[in-house]
Amino acid sequence: MEFEKHPLPYKHSNHAPMDAETESKYISRFPPRVSKYVAVSKDACIECHIDLFGIDKIGKVAGGMNAHTADFTALCAPEALPERIGLCSYFIEYAFVHDDVSVDAEQGAETCLERNEALSKVLGSERFADLQAIMEGGLKRKQCRAKIWSVLREIDQDYLGRCQRTFKQWYETGQQMRDQSFPTLANYLAVRALDCGANWVVRMMGWASGVELTEEEELETGPVTYLAFVVLAVTNDIWSWEKEKSATRQSGESLPLINAVQMVMQMQQVDEETAKHMVRNIIHENEEQYCLLRDEYLKRPNTSHAVKRWFQILESSMAGNALWSIHAPRYHLDVRNPYTYPSEVPSVFKELQIMQSKSNSGKTEKTQLQDGILERLDEAVLWKPYEYITSLPSKGFRQHLIDALQTWFDVPRGSLEAISGVASLLHEASLMLDDIQDGSPLRRGRPAAHELFGVGQTINSACFCINNALCLVQKISPCAVLIFSEQMAQLYTGQAHDISWAGHKTIPSEKDYFKMVDGKTGALFVLLFRLMQSEATQNRNLDMRHFMNKLGRFFQIRDDYQNLVSQEYTSQRGFCQDLDEGKPSFPFIRACHDLQDSTVLIEWFRMLRNGVGASVEAKRYILSQIRSSGSLDYTEELLSHLFHELEDMVREMESVTGQKNWILRNIMVKMQVEEGSAFQKKESTFSEVLRVWGKYQETAWRSSLN
């Protein structure tokens, strides 16, 4: 077999051997290679399986591991650097497992509680499904994903956001593709090129190989890249055909069969064997067109070295995929799982800083629960303000925090659902009441609930939510009710001081401000921790109260800071809205205490009338005074200090529990660095993929690139 040769040398790989039988099934024109670091890649695959299923179930799901030459990454990214191939392999193995419909079908999973109407409203269908997935193994998937982001953040933080975007695009394209019909094969191929994961997988392989294109280079090479992605996707379709056909049959046709073979059979009205032959021709035609466009591109005098290496990566991925597919257990059920259960498997990431630990100890309590909520006649009107505010864009911080706590406490499903419901009810009720008490017209860039439903109805709905939260807690135990009562008293007390200071134009000391925050913000975090702890089946002595209070302080001070400086907050709630409310936020308090002459700030603060607000010009001047006092710089330093304290506490708790909490780490980093994005209506991921890659497709099949 004669192969296309690439002009650039190979540094980190060798020729991949093929016996006569394998060569007879090999369908690519590019020579396959295998990484010199295949052992690292294999260990990363195994580590991923251990993290997901345990050390005794390596290979439970047939991912990218191979019984013949090497795993998927070692073959498709043979030029990956030794320090990056481990993460690349771990992530791609995770994606293979994520893509498998049977990944979390654990035997003997706890039966889901009967879904009563109120709890369904509180949690919503997505959170119910999320919690079900968590109890069936999804928490381990979430932990793995958080581990991936944490490792990538340490290795290359600049690449993290780009990788997350392309991974999200792949996931959303796959979800939306299942509901689509394709009028032409060209439409199918334009989307399938992304649905197969090529855009994030191959770009991550490029990153692992030390190659990233500029935005301009990505656009210019888009048509060439598209052709390679089609080859990868259709090669997958050919080899996965029997598996997908069987899965659809076993589902009673409820699982759609979306495959190039099926598309050709339907559109061309041909039998299965003819369709397979035509699909193989699609691979050969796209490879041939790829070479024509690549050669035309390489003739350009200004072609960068990065683009040349990108073409090398594309060709290696096409070749590696073609070879891997021939013997992959994922496609061949007769291939025996070759992996044994090692007695000890050191992490391939063991040298990274995030894998280091400290130590600490703690305390706890007890509890147990089942779902249940009182029924009321004509409750629909009571739920409307709640349903409205939960429909607004949100980052879901408290629900992610519950998932992080679940990693350590392993709370039974019924308890987990109820506590998740309590979190949602109390948080949204507090937002409704906060907006009334602060006179805020906006919430998350939309009208506040009381602006639509009126003050009276919104207060009534908020009280109804708090009552329903109590009903959920009562089903846990008398101890849980006591926890609820204690923490709610602290929350109301903190809120009372905040309202009093604003109403009486009092500027508190920093110490009093922190006490207020521990009640207003920290009390809800502590409540969730104590409820989870009371239901814990493990680590019942882990005391996280101090951590939760610190987290509350960080959360509130960060909110105060961003209210004054963040463009996102301006678009969501208005310019310097805390100043309109006459609320003494932390930067304002610090400025009043730091300025040699704070008369202007204090007099302006005292003359503010509740509900009237301040002019934009006045707020700009007050903000300039706060800035000139050094208060904003001090607030930044304090946030940094609090964040590092929280990091140390997480490491100590990880040492005590013997378990890394990647979800909690991920939450914290997002709090630290995420500026957020405007919540504007966007086109669906599917439509975006069809638009962008459809253009690449059109350009790829012109006579030249021009």
LINVEN-V298109 format. One record per pair of residues at least 24 apart in sequence whose C-alpha atoms are under 8 Angstrom apart, sorted by sequence separation. I is the first residue (numbers start at 1). J is the second residue. D is the distance in Angstrom with one decimal. If there is no record, write none. Layout:
I	J	D
I	J	D
This chain:
12	36	5.7
170	194	6.2
171	195	7.7
237	261	7.0
399	423	7.4
494	518	7.2
495	519	7.2
525	549	7.4
601	625	7.8
4	29	6.0
5	30	7.3
12	37	7.8
110	135	7.8
170	195	5.6
398	423	6.7
399	424	7.8
433	458	7.7
494	519	4.3
495	520	5.1
560	585	5.7
561	586	7.6
643	668	7.8
3	29	5.3
4	30	5.2
5	31	7.5
109	135	7.7
170	196	7.5
234	260	6.5
398	424	7.8
432	458	6.6
433	459	6.4
493	519	6.4
494	520	4.3
522	548	6.2
523	549	7.4
560	586	6.3
561	587	6.7
582	608	6.4
2	29	7.5
3	30	5.2
4	31	6.9
109	136	6.3
170	197	5.4
432	459	7.3
492	519	7.3
493	520	7.3
494	521	8.0
522	549	4.7
525	552	7.0
560	587	7.2
582	609	7.9
3	31	5.6
42	70	7.6
64	92	7.5
65	93	7.8
491	519	4.5
492	520	6.8
522	550	7.6
582	610	7.1
42	71	6.4
64	93	5.6
104	133	7.7
170	199	7.5
433	462	6.8
490	519	4.8
491	520	4.6
522	551	7.1
523	552	8.0
557	586	6.4
581	610	6.8
643	672	7.5
41	71	7.2
63	93	5.9
106	136	6.3
167	197	7.7
170	200	7.1
199	229	7.5
432	462	6.4
490	520	7.2
491	521	7.1
522	552	4.2
581	611	7.1
63	94	8.0
105	136	7.0
106	137	7.5
198	229	5.8
491	522	7.9
518	549	5.7
521	552	5.2
522	553	6.9
580	611	7.9
582	613	7.6
38	70	6.7
41	73	6.9
42	74	8.0
64	96	6.4
104	136	5.9
429	461	7.7
430	462	7.3
491	523	5.4
521	553	7.4
580	612	7.4
581	613	6.4
38	71	7.7
41	74	6.1
63	96	4.9
104	137	5.5
166	199	6.6
167	200	5.6
193	226	7.0
429	462	4.4
490	523	6.1
491	524	7.0
580	613	4.1
63	97	5.6
104	138	6.9
166	200	4.9
198	232	7.2
428	462	7.7
429	463	7.2
518	552	6.5
521	555	7.9
579	613	7.5
580	614	5.4
591	625	7.8
595	629	5.7
62	97	7.5
194	229	7.4
198	233	7.5
488	523	7.1
517	552	6.9
518	553	6.7
521	556	6.8
579	614	7.3
591	626	5.4
594	629	6.4
34	70	7.3
38	74	5.4
61	97	6.5
193	229	5.0
196	232	7.8
429	465	6.1
487	523	5.4
488	524	7.6
517	553	6.1
37	74	7.4
163	200	6.7
193	230	4.9
196	233	5.5
429	466	6.8
487	524	6.9
594	631	7.6
192	230	7.2
238	276	6.9
390	428	7.1
588	626	6.3
591	629	5.6
35	74	5.0
61	100	7.6
193	232	7.5
389	428	7.0
426	465	6.8
487	526	7.3
514	553	7.0
517	556	6.9
587	626	7.0
591	630	7.3
34	74	5.6
35	75	6.5
190	230	7.7
193	233	5.6
196	236	7.9
425	465	5.4
426	466	5.9
487	527	5.8
579	619	6.9
591	631	5.3
34	75	4.7
61	102	7.8
163	204	7.1
189	230	6.4
192	233	6.3
238	279	7.3
425	466	6.5
575	616	7.6
590	631	5.7
33	75	6.1
34	76	7.7
35	77	7.2
36	78	7.5
40	82	8.0
44	86	5.4
48	90	5.7
61	103	6.5
238	280	7.6
386	428	6.8
32	75	7.2
33	76	7.9
34	77	7.9
35	78	4.1
43	86	7.8
44	87	7.1
47	90	7.4
98	141	7.8
371	414	6.1
386	429	7.5
389	432	7.9
425	468	7.6
426	469	6.8
484	527	6.6
576	619	7.0
588	631	7.5
34	78	5.0
35	79	6.4
41	85	6.2
45	89	6.1
370	414	5.3
371	415	7.7
425	469	6.1
483	527	6.9
587	631	5.4
33	78	6.1
35	80	7.4
37	82	6.4
40	85	7.3
41	86	5.3
44	89	5.9
45	90	5.3
48	93	6.8
234	279	7.1
235	280	7.9
369	414	6.4
370	415	6.5
587	632	6.0
40	86	6.0
44	90	5.0
48	94	6.5
369	415	5.4
371	417	7.8
42	89	7.7
368	415	6.8
371	418	6.4
422	469	4.8
483	530	7.1
37	85	7.8
41	89	5.5
45	93	5.8
234	282	7.8
235	283	7.1
370	418	7.7
421	469	7.2
422	470	7.8
483	531	7.3
587	635	6.5
41	90	7.7
234	283	6.7
586	635	7.8
94	144	7.6
394	444	7.9
422	472	6.9
94	145	8.0
231	282	7.8
393	444	6.8
421	472	7.8
422	473	7.5
480	531	6.4
17	69	7.8
231	283	5.2
392	444	6.7
16	69	7.6
230	283	7.6
419	472	7.8
392	446	7.6
418	472	5.9
419	473	7.7
480	534	7.4
231	286	6.4
418	473	7.4
230	286	7.2
231	287	6.8
91	148	6.6
90	148	8.0
228	286	7.3
16	75	8.0
227	286	5.6
228	287	6.9
389	448	7.9
564	623	7.4
227	287	7.0
389	449	6.6
87	148	7.3
388	449	7.2
415	476	7.3
438	499	7.9
227	289	7.4
228	290	6.7
437	499	7.3
227	290	5.7
87	151	7.6
385	449	5.9
13	78	5.3
87	152	7.5
12	78	6.6
13	79	5.8
224	290	5.7
12	79	4.9
11	79	6.8
12	80	7.0
385	453	6.7
10	79	7.0
12	81	7.1
224	293	6.2
224	294	6.4
561	632	7.3
188	260	7.9
385	457	8.0
385	458	6.2
513	586	7.5
561	635	7.1
185	260	7.9
382	457	7.7
386	461	6.9
385	461	6.5
386	462	7.5
508	584	7.8
510	586	7.6
384	461	7.9
505	582	7.5
507	584	6.3
178	256	6.9
185	263	6.8
382	460	7.3
383	461	6.6
506	584	7.9
557	635	7.7
185	264	7.4
382	461	5.1
386	465	7.9
502	581	7.4
503	582	7.8
510	589	7.2
178	258	7.6
502	582	5.4
509	589	7.4
510	590	7.4
502	583	4.9
508	589	7.1
558	639	6.9
185	267	7.7
382	464	7.2
501	583	7.3
502	584	6.7
507	589	6.4
557	639	7.4
184	267	7.7
501	584	7.2
499	583	7.9
52	137	7.8
232	317	7.7
498	583	7.5
554	639	6.2
221	307	8.0
228	314	6.3
232	318	5.9
235	321	7.6
239	325	6.5
228	315	7.6
231	318	6.8
235	322	6.8
239	326	7.7
52	140	5.5
243	331	6.5
554	642	6.3
51	140	6.9
52	141	6.3
225	314	7.4
232	321	6.9
236	325	7.6
242	331	7.8
554	643	7.2
217	307	7.3
228	318	6.9
240	331	5.7
52	144	7.3
239	331	6.3
550	642	7.2
51	144	6.9
213	306	6.4
212	306	6.9
213	307	6.9
374	468	7.9
211	306	6.1
373	468	7.0
551	646	7.2
48	144	7.5
550	646	7.1
213	310	7.9
374	471	7.5
211	309	7.0
212	310	7.9
373	471	6.1
211	310	6.7
372	471	7.7
373	472	6.5
547	646	6.8
372	472	6.6
505	605	6.6
371	472	7.0
423	524	8.0
505	606	5.3
547	649	6.9
372	475	7.0
206	310	6.8
371	475	6.9
370	475	6.0
423	528	7.0
369	475	5.4
370	476	6.7
206	313	6.4
368	475	8.0
369	476	3.8
503	610	7.3
568	675	7.4
571	678	7.5
205	313	7.5
368	476	4.9
369	477	6.8
568	676	6.9
92	201	7.0
367	476	6.2
368	477	6.2
419	528	7.0
566	675	7.8
568	677	6.7
367	477	5.8
568	678	6.3
202	313	7.7
542	653	7.7
202	314	7.2
367	479	6.8
419	531	7.0
366	479	7.4
367	480	6.7
419	532	7.3
542	656	8.0
202	317	7.2
542	657	8.0
88	204	6.8
416	532	7.6
555	671	7.8
88	205	6.8
539	657	6.6
88	208	6.5
415	535	6.9
411	532	6.6
85	208	6.0
409	532	6.8
412	535	7.4
84	208	5.1
405	529	7.3
409	533	6.5
411	535	5.6
412	536	7.8
80	205	6.8
84	209	7.7
411	536	4.9
412	537	7.7
80	206	7.7
402	528	7.4
406	532	7.6
409	535	7.8
410	536	5.9
411	537	6.0
445	571	6.1
446	572	7.2
81	208	5.9
405	532	7.3
409	536	4.6
410	537	5.7
445	572	3.5
77	205	5.6
80	208	4.9
81	209	5.3
409	537	6.1
410	538	6.4
444	572	4.7
445	573	5.7
76	205	8.0
77	206	7.8
80	209	4.0
81	210	7.1
409	538	5.2
443	572	6.6
444	573	6.4
79	209	5.6
80	210	7.4
408	538	7.0
409	539	5.9
442	572	7.0
443	573	5.9
77	208	7.9
408	539	6.5
409	540	7.0
442	573	5.1
77	209	7.4
441	573	7.8
442	574	7.5
440	573	7.8
440	577	7.9
440	581	7.5
439	581	6.7
438	581	5.6
367	531	7.9
365	530	7.7
364	530	7.7
368	534	7.6
366	533	6.7
367	534	4.7
368	535	5.6
365	533	6.3
366	534	3.5
367	535	4.7
364	533	6.3
365	534	4.8
366	535	5.6
367	536	8.0
364	534	7.1
366	536	7.2
439	610	7.8
439	611	5.6
438	611	7.9
366	540	7.9
365	540	6.8
364	540	5.4
365	541	7.6
363	540	7.0
364	541	4.6
363	541	3.8
364	542	6.2
362	541	5.4
363	542	5.0
364	543	5.9
361	541	7.8
362	542	4.4
363	543	4.5
361	542	6.5
362	543	4.2
361	543	7.4
362	544	7.4
151	349	7.7
154	352	7.7
154	353	7.8
154	354	7.6
151	352	7.7
151	354	7.2
150	354	7.5
79	313	7.7
445	679	7.9
77	313	6.9
78	316	7.1
77	316	6.6
76	316	5.6
77	317	6.2
75	316	7.7
76	317	4.1
75	317	7.4
76	318	7.1
76	319	7.0
77	320	7.7
75	319	8.0
76	320	4.2
75	320	4.5
76	321	6.0
75	321	7.2
72	320	7.2
75	323	7.8
72	321	7.0
75	324	7.0
408	657	7.1
408	659	7.5
72	324	6.1
27	280	7.8
71	324	7.2
119	372	7.8
408	661	7.7
70	324	7.5
119	373	7.3
407	661	6.7
69	324	7.6
116	371	7.8
118	373	6.6
28	284	7.5
115	371	7.9
116	372	6.7
113	370	7.7
114	371	7.5
116	373	7.2
118	375	8.0
404	661	6.7
29	287	7.5
66	324	6.9
113	371	6.8
404	662	7.9
28	287	8.0
68	327	6.0
404	663	5.2
405	664	7.9
67	327	6.5
68	328	7.6
403	663	7.4
404	664	5.1
66	327	6.6
67	328	6.5
66	328	4.9
67	329	6.8
86	348	6.4
87	349	8.0
65	328	7.0
66	329	6.3
86	349	7.7
400	663	7.6
401	664	6.8
64	328	7.4
65	329	7.4
139	403	7.3
63	329	7.8
64	330	7.3
121	387	7.7
401	667	7.5
62	329	5.8
63	330	6.0
400	667	7.4
62	330	4.6
67	335	7.1
139	407	7.2
67	336	7.5
67	337	7.0
397	667	7.7
67	338	5.9
59	337	6.5
135	413	6.4
59	339	6.9
58	339	6.8
132	413	7.8
58	340	7.5
131	413	7.7
33	316	7.0
58	341	7.0
32	316	6.5
57	341	7.9
30	315	6.3
31	316	7.6
56	341	5.9
131	416	7.7
30	316	7.3
33	319	7.7
34	320	7.8
55	341	6.3
131	417	7.0
393	679	6.9
32	319	4.8
33	320	6.8
55	342	7.7
30	318	7.3
31	319	6.0
32	320	5.4
30	319	5.4
128	417	7.6
28	318	7.1
29	319	7.6
358	648	7.7
28	319	5.9
32	323	6.9
361	652	8.0
359	651	7.0
360	652	4.9
361	653	7.2
358	651	5.4
359	652	4.0
360	653	6.0
28	322	6.2
357	651	5.3
358	652	4.6
359	653	6.6
27	322	6.4
356	651	7.9
357	652	6.7
358	653	7.9
359	654	7.5
360	655	6.9
361	656	6.1
26	322	6.3
358	654	7.6
359	655	4.8
360	656	5.8
26	323	6.3
123	420	7.2
357	654	7.0
358	655	5.5
359	656	5.8
47	345	7.4
123	421	5.7
357	655	5.8
119	418	7.8
122	421	5.6
8	308	7.6
26	326	7.4
47	347	6.7
8	309	7.4
22	323	7.8
25	326	6.9
47	348	7.8
112	413	7.4
113	414	6.4
123	424	7.0
43	345	8.0
112	414	7.7
119	421	6.6
122	424	6.4
44	347	7.7
110	413	7.4
122	425	6.4
8	312	7.5
22	326	7.0
44	348	6.1
43	348	6.9
6	312	6.6
40	348	7.1
293	700	7.5
296	704	7.8
297	705	7.9
296	705	7.7
289	700	7.7
293	704	7.0
289	701	7.5
293	705	7.0
226	693	7.0
226	696	6.3
227	697	7.5
222	693	7.9
226	697	6.5
223	696	4.4
227	700	7.1
222	696	5.7
223	697	6.1
226	700	7.5
223	698	8.0
223	699	5.9
224	700	6.4
223	700	4.6
191	686	7.5
194	689	7.3
191	689	6.3
190	689	7.8
191	690	5.7
190	690	6.2
191	693	7.2
187	690	7.4
190	693	5.7
191	694	7.9
190	694	5.4
187	694	7.3
190	697	6.5
176	685	7.8
177	686	6.9
176	686	6.1
150	662	7.2
173	685	5.8
172	685	6.1
173	686	5.1
172	686	7.3
147	662	5.1
150	665	7.4
146	662	4.9
147	663	7.6
150	666	6.6
169	685	6.3
173	689	7.5
146	663	5.3
149	666	7.4
143	661	7.1
144	662	7.4
143	662	5.4
146	665	7.7
143	663	5.7
146	666	5.8
142	663	7.0
